[in-house]
Amino acid sequence: MNPSTLHRAASTRPIALIGAPTDIGASARGAAMGPDALRVAGLQTALENHGLRVLDQGNLSGPANPWQTPVQGYRHLPEVVQWNQSVFDAVSAALHQGHLPILLGGDHCLGLGSISAVARHCAALGKPLRVLWLDAHADFNTSALTPSGNLHGMPLACLCGLGPEALTQLASLPGGAPALRPQQIRLIGVRSVDPGEKRLVHEQGLEVFDMRYIDEVGMRQTMQQALAGLDASDADFHLHVSFDVDFLDPEIAPGVATTVPGGPTYREAQLCMEMIADSGRLASLDIVELNPALDLRNRTAELAVDLVESLFGKSTLMRAPSSPGVRAAWRPPGGA
């Protein structure tokens, strides 16, 4: 696909920016400022410079963070449910309108509402769904396992049906099925997992590409495996990327509350994003856990914008498009 064709195809599928300014599920205050930090870093302009149409739908509203202790293993469960219902409704509306939703978090508990909406959308259309969870953490805790009660450590478990009904049934799939099956998930960049959570991840059979694996085989092979099968000619996959900024090494991305040393470098992260773009399947995106209160002059937000540009076709590649291994840039699912 040549650049002019890419731009024409992209222009038929607007990107919807949906801000969710809350740290309701997090361990520290500050992620509520993430959506506006991404806007200040120029997210909309950066995407428009690639020929994409971007609709900024502003910020959702929801309950304030009461900053209370856990109740029966969950902190702020009623408020988390309200925020995720709002996210679910907004992402559902964007998908129904033919837009590509980008959720601007906010903490990672919001992935519940976002991915539940995507799962409902894919079920209605009969589309297979795959989720790439880019994160330093597995986010697969339960109320019985969590050391903190913070729901930003539980969204994947809830999406797989392990958690309170108010969260596990957001998608309202037929027969009460959970939004996701473990086989649909690829965890990438993990390097901090609680002991009980680790056992549960293994029991559920999630495919995990942790940092040791990435160190051993490299980001290229990791992403080839994580994306395997998406180009099947008989399956119009919907690819959802849930990008927790703490996926990145804190040396390059200090603006998060849950930093874990030893994450992907700048080049590894760029390769990860470029290979996702190469798949041509990206159809929805979360950007979460950015905490400007802990950042250095919005450096992490600017890096996140840079990486999101790569998700939508920006590349450092200098080889000719006909070179072996080079594939088409991002295109809207179903586009030309």
N, C-alpha and C positions, 0 to 999 in steps of 0.2 A: 504494500500500500504506500503510495507516495504521500508527502506531507499535505498537499492540497486536498487529497481524498480524505486523509485523516481528519483534517479540520472541518470539512463539510459533514462527515459522519458525526463527529463530536458535537457539532453545533445543533444537531437534531435531538440530542439528549442532554438537556441542561443539568448542571450539577447544583444540588440544593444544599447549602450550608445551614446546619441546624445546631444552634448553640444550646448547651445544657449546663448552665453555670452553677454547679453544686459540688460540694465535697461530702455529701451526705453519707457515702459509704466508705470514706477514707479514714486513715489513721491520723491525718494532720490537716490543718486548714490550708487553703490556698488554691486547690485545683478548681475552685469556683471561678477563678480569674482566667482560667485557661482559654476559653473561647475568645475573649477579647485580646488576649496576648497573641493568639494566632492571627487575628485580624490586623493587629498592629504590625505584625511581622510580614504582612502583605500577601496572605494566602489567596485572596480573591484575585488580586492583580496578577500574581504569579501564574495562576491557572488560566486567566484570560489571555495572558501573553503567549499561551500555547494554543490559542484559537478556540478555547472552550467557553461555553456560555455558563455563567455562574450566577445563581440567584441566592443572595444572602437573606434567609428567612428570619434573621434575628435570633433572639434568645427565648427559649421556653421559660416559663415561670413555675415555681413549685415551693414547697414548704422550706422554711429556713432550717439550718442545721441546729438541732437542740443541744448537741454535744452531751449526750447522756451515756450512762453505762449500759452494757448489754442487758437485754431481757430475754431469758430462755435461749441464750446463745447468739442473739442478733442485736446489733446496735441500729437503732432508728429504722426498724422494719417498716412501720406504717409510712414513714416519709420516703423510704427507698421505693416502696410500691407506687406511691403517687408520682415520683419523678419518672420511674420507668414506664408507667402508663402514659405519661405525657410524651416521652420519647417514642414509645410504640406507636402512638397515634400520629405523631409528626412524620416518622419514617414511613409508616404505612401510606400516609397521604402522598408523600413524595414519590414512592414507588408506583402508586396508582396513577399518578400524573405523568409517569414515564421519565421521572428524574432519577439521577444517580445521587443518593443521599450521602452526605458526609456529616457524621455526628461530631461536633466539637465539644469534647468534655472539658471539665468535669472528670469525676473519677470513674474507674472501670466497672463499677456496679451498673453503670448505664448501658453497658454492652448487653445486658439482659433485655432491655426494651428494644434496642436496635436490632439485635439478632432475632428476637422473637418476631418482630415485624417482617424481617427478611424471610424467616422460615415460613410464616403464614403466606407471604407472597409467593414463594416458590412452590408451596404445596398447592395453592390455588391454580398455578400455571403448569404444574407437573414438571417443574425444573429441578434437576439435582443441585444440591447446595454443598459447597465446601467452605469451611472457615479456617483461615490462617490466623492464629492467635500469637502475635509477636509480643513477647513479654518476658521479663526476668523471672516471673512467678507463674505457677500453674493455675492459680485462681480456682482451685478445685477443693476448697475446704467446705465443711459442713458445720452446722451448729455444734455437733458433737466433737469435732476435730479442731475447730478454730481456737487459737490462743487469745484472740482479741475480740471476736464478734463482729469485726468490720466486714461489711458485705462486699467491699471491693475485692475481697479474697475468695469470694464464693460464686461469681457469676457463671463460670463454666459448669460447675456442679449443678447449679439451678437450671441451666439450659438443658442439661442432660436428665432432669427430673429429680434431682436430689436436693430437696429444700422445701420451704413453705409453699403451699399450693398457690398463694397469691402471686408468687414469682414463677413457679414452675409451669403454671398454666396461662401465662400471659399470651402465648401464641394461639390458644384455643384451637388446637389441632384436633382433627377427628379422633374420637375414641380416647381423648385425654392424653394423647401421645406427647412426649416432651419435644421441645423445639429442635433439639439436636440429638443425633446418635453419636456415640464416641467415634465411629468410623468416619464421620464427616469432618473431624477436627484434626488440625496439625498444629502442635505447640512448637514454637521456634524461639530459641534464645534463652530457654529456662536455665536458671542457675541458683534459685533459692526456693526450696520446697520444704514444708513442714513434714515431719516423719509420718504422721498418720495420713496426711494428704498424699504423700508419695505412695503409700500402700494402696490408697483408693484409686489413684491414677492407674496403677498397674492392674488392679482388679477390673477396672472398667475398660482397659485395653486401648487407652488413648495413644496416638502416635506422637512421640516426643522427640524433637531434635534439640537436645540440650547443648550447652556450650562446649562440653567435652566432645560431643559428636561433631559439632561444627569445627572445633580445633583439629580433630583427627582427619576429617574428610574434606573440609573447606566449605565455604558458603555455596559455591556453585553446585556441588553434588547434593548438598542439603536441599537447596531449592528445587533442583530437578526432581528429587524424590517427593518433596512436599506438593509439587504441582503435577505430578505424574497422573495421567489420565484425563486432565482437563481439556486436552485437545481432541478427545474422542469425537469422531464425526457424527455419532448418533446421539450425542448428549450436549444440550445447550446449557452448560454449567453456569450457575450464578456463583461467583467468587466474592466472599466477604472477607475483608481484612480488618482485624481489630488490632490497632497499633497503640500499644501502651508505650509511652515515651521512655519508661525505664527499661525497655528492651535494649536501649543503647548503653554503651559504656558511659559511666558518669563523668569520665574525663572529657567527653565531648558533649554530654547532655546533663549538666548538673541540676537543672530545674525540675526535679521530681522529689517527692517526699520519701520514696522507697528505693533509694539507690542501692545497687548491688554491683560491686566491682567485677570486671572480667566480661563485660558485654561486647557485642559487635563493634568493630571500629567503624570509622566513617566509610571507608571503601567497602567493607563487608556489608554495611547497611545499604549503601548505594546499589551494590550488586543485587542484594535481596529485592529491593524495590524495582530495579530495572527488569529483573527476571519475572516478577509479577506482571509488570507492564507488558512484557513480551508474550505472556500467555493470552492476552486479549480478552480475558474473562472478568476483570475487575468490575463489579457492579454495585458495591456499597462499601463504606469505609467508616471506621471509628478512629478518632485521634483523642486519646485520653491520658489522664494523669499528669498533664503539664501543670507545673506549679510555679507561676511567675514569682511568688514570694521567695522562692529559694534559688531563682535563676540569677545569672549575671548579665544585666543589660539586655534581656530578652534573647540571649544567645541560643537557648534551647528551642524556643519557639521558631527562631529563624532557621535552625537546623531542621526542625520538623517540617517547615514549609519547603525547604530544599528537597527533602526526601519525598514529600508528597508530589512535588513536581516530577520526580523520577517515576512515581507510580503512574503518572499520566503522560509518559513518553519522553521526558527529558533524559538524555543519555550522554555519557562521556565517550561513547563508542566512536572511534575514528575510522573503522573499517568500512569499506563500501557495503551497501545493503545486500549485495549478492554474495558476500563472503560466507563461507561455511559457518553454520551455527547462528547466523543473524536472522531474527524473525521480525515480523511486522511490529510496529509500535502499537500502543494501546488503541483499541477501538471500542465503541459501545457494544455491549452484548446485542447481537442481532443486527448490528450495523453493517454497512457495506465493507 
